[in-house]
Amino acid sequence: MKKSYILSFIALVLLATGCSEPVAKFYKATEVCKLEDGMDLISTEGELVLPNSFYSSGNSASLLLKSSLPKDDLPTIVIYFLKERKNTMERIGDNFSEADVKIYDNDGNLVKLGEKVRLTGKKISAQCILYVDKIEKVK
């Protein structure tokens, strides 16, 4: 009987660790561009701002992190358009203002441009682009 309890315990531990969410390693925003492409999940913090030239593709838009230094090498942030109101943003039409930019965090709450957030995702481009999977407000 003792043997079956031990096997059951081992099975539960393996099941619990195998199904857990991957842990992202934190990097300063200025370190992200120096990382190798295709690494595991990474996270960084900063304030989202619109670039001088706003770019959106069929299913995502590119934003920037605010920088106080003009020579900072910071990642371009790619956020996907709405599938649901979590970790996404709404599509933006022509002639938009900053008030039209609607980004949603991991809890579905609105994130304003300039608000400090923690972004988790993968850097998978030599042009230093972080594809965001998770957005969390920093308090």
Number of C-alpha atoms within 10 A of each C-alpha: 5 7 8 9 10 11 11 12 12 12 11 12 11 11 11 10 10 10 8 8 7 10 11 15 12 16 13 12 20 13 14 22 20 13 14 13 17 11 12 14 16 19 23 20 19 20 18 22 18 16 13 8 8 10 12 16 10 8 12 19 20 20 22 19 21 20 16 7 7 7 7 12 15 21 23 20 21 22 26 21 21 17 11 11 18 19 26 26 22 19 17 15 9 5 6 9 9 11 8 12 17 19 24 23 20 15 13 15 16 18 20 18 19 13 14 18 22 16 29 23 22 20 26 16 14 12 11 19 22 26 21 20 18 19 25 20 20 12 6
